[in-house]
Amino acid sequence: MAETELPAPEPVAVPARPPQASRLLSLDALRGFDMFWIMGGELLGGALAGLGSGRLTRGLAKQLEHVEWEGFHFEDLIFPLFVFMAGVSLVFSLGKIIPRYGKDAAFARLMKRTLLLYLVGIFYYGGFAGSFQDIRLLGVLQRIALCYGATGFLFIFFKPRTLIAVTAGILVGYWALLTFVPVRDISLEKDAIKASLQKAGETDPHRLFNATTTYVRGGYEEGRNVVNHFDFRFLPLRKWNGNYDPEGVLSTFPAVASCLLGMFAGVFLCDPKRTPQQKAIGLAGAGLALLAAGFGWGTFFPIIKKLWTSSFVLVAGGYSALLLATFYWIIDVRGWQRWCQPFVWVGLNPIAIYLLGELVDFGQLATRLTGGNLNALLDRLVMKGFGGLVTALLGLAFTFLLARFLHRRKIYLRL
């Protein structure tokens, strides 16, 4: 999507911001690496699971599945990593606009991108194709939009020291909310609420919910916590899990904290007083500290992605910082860049790849080309499950080919 050139304004006095910096190739590559797993992680995990009962394949396949509720697998990092990188990116984009055009121009640009991405999210989940009640107000793309908008607003108008306090306040406040606010003693999880309705001879979950007069607190069980109950009562229209949404209202606040962690990483990378080597080491050290704090907090405040708990924010932020440090050191510090070009193609055009991938369904296309007799032949000639692995890799190859095609023709969807 073409971007309108802003007119040159009169000089504006603004607080000191991070200096302009050249585009980080490592950030584009890491974004493409993340999209690689978004586009094909589930298919690849299934293929690895079908290879056999070996310890390595079982372990890899397990890491490419989301945990059911509490815990952390590699697959659970993919979404928060993207949110983290949105925070890193806005430092470079808005950090260039503010000194040249001022805060108002930066804020206008921020709101435009936030609104467009939010609307793309609405239409991605069906938009107005069905009834009004089928519209999903909060989803993956909508969450990215809200986190980007909130973090960008804070970045424009507040100093980093203030934002440290804001981030800590969000994480501690969310822990207190889930720990101390009482909720009705009823589970809204699908099977649990179905059994409760049958037992009570009721058909309307809202009537059963309102009729519950006993309360509990400090619970993190699915469907029996303040976050899920808040969505049930106050989030209108379609909810992904029927009665609540994993990208619901209250859990968006700690997701903003994930984006703020990325913003801090971006500010750190823009610091002219530090050498590239110091930046890589500093990011890695921060990542290890976040992991220690997150897993420590997780011993009494569980790591739960679907609630986006504060411990989950720290653990995901820690792994994200370590990955960014690794990519930054290899690509921007050491200069080893040829290997990452396919990831860069994808990372420069993530929204287009995401939307086109959903439209075309590369996994289904690959299955049509390699499934059936060819799949069975590969299983027989090589090993059981090898045909499924070839199908998964072919689907991912289609993703890279599309990204390369768009990149060579300089076609980018930039909201």
URPECOR-V869649 format. One record per residue. PSI is psi as a letter, one per 20 degrees, with the letter a starting at -180 (999 if undefined). Layout:
psi=PSI
psi=PSI
This chain:
psi=p
psi=q
psi=p
psi=p
psi=p
psi=q
psi=q
psi=o
psi=r
psi=q
psi=p
psi=p
psi=p
psi=q
psi=q
psi=p
psi=r
psi=p
psi=r
psi=q
psi=q
psi=r
psi=p
psi=o
psi=h
psi=h
psi=g
psi=g
psi=g
psi=h
psi=g
psi=h
psi=g
psi=g
psi=h
psi=g
psi=h
psi=g
psi=h
psi=j
psi=g
psi=g
psi=g
psi=h
psi=g
psi=h
psi=g
psi=h
psi=h
psi=i
psi=h
psi=a
psi=k
psi=q
psi=g
psi=g
psi=h
psi=g
psi=g
psi=g
psi=h
psi=h
psi=h
psi=j
psi=q
psi=q
psi=q
psi=g
psi=f
psi=p
psi=a
psi=p
psi=r
psi=h
psi=h
psi=i
psi=h
psi=g
psi=g
psi=h
psi=g
psi=g
psi=g
psi=g
psi=h
psi=h
psi=g
psi=g
psi=h
psi=h
psi=g
psi=g
psi=g
psi=h
psi=h
psi=h
psi=g
psi=g
psi=h
psi=g
psi=i
psi=r
psi=h
psi=g
psi=g
psi=g
psi=h
psi=g
psi=g
psi=g
psi=h
psi=g
psi=g
psi=g
psi=g
psi=g
psi=h
psi=g
psi=h
psi=g
psi=g
psi=g
psi=h
psi=h
psi=k
psi=i
psi=c
psi=k
psi=h
psi=b
psi=r
psi=h
psi=i
psi=i
psi=p
psi=o
psi=h
psi=p
psi=a
psi=g
psi=h
psi=h
psi=g
psi=g
psi=g
psi=g
psi=g
psi=g
psi=g
psi=g
psi=h
psi=g
psi=g
psi=h
psi=h
psi=g
psi=i
psi=q
psi=q
psi=h
psi=h
psi=h
psi=h
psi=g
psi=h
psi=g
psi=g
psi=h
psi=g
psi=g
psi=g
psi=g
psi=h
psi=h
psi=g
psi=h
psi=g
psi=h
psi=h
psi=i
psi=p
psi=q
psi=r
psi=q
psi=m
psi=p
psi=p
psi=j
psi=q
psi=g
psi=h
psi=g
psi=h
psi=g
psi=h
psi=h
psi=g
psi=g
psi=h
psi=i
psi=k
psi=q
psi=i
psi=o
psi=h
psi=h
psi=g
psi=g
psi=g
psi=h
psi=i
psi=p
psi=i
psi=q
psi=q
psi=r
psi=r
psi=k
psi=q
psi=j
psi=q
psi=p
psi=i
psi=l
psi=r
psi=h
psi=g
psi=h
psi=h
psi=g
psi=g
psi=h
psi=h
psi=i
psi=o
psi=r
psi=b
psi=p
psi=p
psi=g
psi=j
psi=f
psi=i
psi=r
psi=p
psi=i
psi=l
psi=a
psi=f
psi=h
psi=i
psi=h
psi=g
psi=h
psi=h
psi=h
psi=h
psi=g
psi=h
psi=h
psi=g
psi=h
psi=g
psi=h
psi=h
psi=g
psi=g
psi=g
psi=h
psi=i
psi=o
psi=i
psi=i
psi=q
psi=q
psi=h
psi=g
psi=h
psi=g
psi=g
psi=g
psi=g
psi=g
psi=g
psi=g
psi=h
psi=g
psi=h
psi=g
psi=g
psi=g
psi=g
psi=g
psi=g
psi=h
psi=g
psi=h
psi=i
psi=h
psi=i
psi=n
psi=q
psi=o
psi=o
psi=g
psi=i
psi=i
psi=l
psi=r
psi=h
psi=h
psi=g
psi=g
psi=g
psi=g
psi=h
psi=h
psi=g
psi=h
psi=g
psi=h
psi=g
psi=g
psi=g
psi=g
psi=g
psi=g
psi=g
psi=g
psi=g
psi=g
psi=h
psi=g
psi=h
psi=j
psi=n
psi=h
psi=h
psi=h
psi=j
psi=g
psi=h
psi=h
psi=g
psi=g
psi=g
psi=h
psi=i
psi=l
psi=h
psi=g
psi=g
psi=g
psi=g
psi=g
psi=h
psi=h
psi=h
psi=g
psi=h
psi=m
psi=h
psi=g
psi=h
psi=g
psi=h
psi=h
psi=h
psi=h
psi=i
psi=a
psi=c
psi=h
psi=g
psi=g
psi=h
psi=g
psi=h
psi=h
psi=h
psi=h
psi=f
psi=q
psi=p
psi=i
psi=h
psi=g
psi=h
psi=g
psi=g
psi=g
psi=g
psi=h
psi=g
psi=g
psi=h
psi=h
psi=h
psi=g
psi=h
psi=g
psi=g
psi=g
psi=g
psi=g
psi=h
psi=g
psi=h
psi=j
psi=l
psi=o
psi=p
psi=n
psi=o
psi=999
